[in-house]
């Protein structure tokens, strides 16, 4: 039995707190079990250099873990820049969030999303994507309210969840102890229309069959659809 008597298809308790960083244009604290991430979105009135003059916006992300987010203190990533793992996660978050909106509708602006892990117990990149999307929604809504956009553009919900195979059983939303013991580890990112944005799946201990992968994808689909309900909950200024 999983911790908290959670079934194989069960998410950890999920909560969202809005406006935790008043100086950000949009911010949330997302909690998924004992994984807690602050996601803050900042609007910059200029695009990145490679998009200047093209009439479209951009969404990018930065990710980091605070030193005491894990069981042993991690070192701050300064000086030499982010590690390879951090850089890969940042790119994943940015790619996912750019699928939320038609970027030309943002004008020549950059939305920079900072995802800082306060406490890590597995699934930090997935929590960062799910929370980051809600922070982006807040920031875009603020632009529309202030007349920086002609209208509120259509937005797709975006969310992510981990799935693994532990002792031969596919399970949803892995805690760290499960992730460390998993024979297969996967992260799924989906948009509100049901389209996959990214799938990362790795055989950590044994290879996995197409049938097992399909079972994992089914778990992820059901879990992400439950995360999409966060978009319908009260608590944000919209």
Secondary structure as the mmCIF struct_conf table of DSSP 4:
data_model
#
loop_
_struct_conf.conf_type_id
_struct_conf.id
_struct_conf.beg_label_comp_id
_struct_conf.beg_label_asym_id
_struct_conf.beg_label_seq_id
_struct_conf.end_label_comp_id
_struct_conf.end_label_asym_id
_struct_conf.end_label_seq_id
HELX_RH_3T_P HELX_RH_3T_P1 UNK A 3 UNK A 5
TURN_TY1_P TURN_TY1_P1 UNK A 8 UNK A 9
HELX_LH_PP_P HELX_LH_PP_P1 UNK A 10 UNK A 13
STRN STRN1 UNK A 14 UNK A 18
BEND BEND1 UNK A 20 UNK A 21
TURN_TY1_P TURN_TY1_P2 UNK A 22 UNK A 23
BEND BEND2 UNK A 24 UNK A 25
STRN STRN2 UNK A 26 UNK A 32
TURN_TY1_P TURN_TY1_P3 UNK A 33 UNK A 34
STRN STRN3 UNK A 35 UNK A 44
BEND BEND3 UNK A 45 UNK A 46
HELX_RH_3T_P HELX_RH_3T_P2 UNK A 49 UNK A 51
TURN_TY1_P TURN_TY1_P4 UNK A 52 UNK A 53
BEND BEND4 UNK A 54 UNK A 55
STRN STRN4 UNK A 58 UNK A 65
TURN_TY1_P TURN_TY1_P5 UNK A 67 UNK A 68
BEND BEND5 UNK A 69 UNK A 72
HELX_LH_PP_P HELX_LH_PP_P2 UNK A 73 UNK A 76
BEND BEND6 UNK A 79 UNK A 80
HELX_RH_AL_P HELX_RH_AL_P1 UNK A 84 UNK A 98
TURN_TY1_P TURN_TY1_P6 UNK A 99 UNK A 100
BEND BEND7 UNK A 101 UNK A 101
HELX_RH_3T_P HELX_RH_3T_P3 UNK A 103 UNK A 106
BEND BEND8 UNK A 108 UNK A 108
STRN STRN5 UNK A 110 UNK A 119
BEND BEND9 UNK A 121 UNK A 122
HELX_RH_AL_P HELX_RH_AL_P2 UNK A 124 UNK A 145
TURN_TY1_P TURN_TY1_P7 UNK A 146 UNK A 147
BEND BEND10 UNK A 148 UNK A 151
HELX_LH_PP_P HELX_LH_PP_P3 UNK A 152 UNK A 154
STRN STRN6 UNK A 158 UNK A 166
TURN_TY1_P TURN_TY1_P8 UNK A 167 UNK A 168
STRN STRN7 UNK A 169 UNK A 172
BEND BEND11 UNK A 173 UNK A 173
HELX_RH_AL_P HELX_RH_AL_P3 UNK A 176 UNK A 181
BEND BEND12 UNK A 183 UNK A 183
STRN STRN8 UNK A 184 UNK A 191
TURN_TY1_P TURN_TY1_P9 UNK A 192 UNK A 193
BEND BEND13 UNK A 194 UNK A 194
STRN STRN9 UNK A 196 UNK A 203
BEND BEND14 UNK A 204 UNK A 206
HELX_RH_AL_P HELX_RH_AL_P4 UNK A 210 UNK A 228
HELX_RH_3T_P HELX_RH_3T_P4 UNK A 229 UNK A 232
BEND BEND15 UNK A 233 UNK A 234
BEND BEND16 UNK A 236 UNK A 236
#
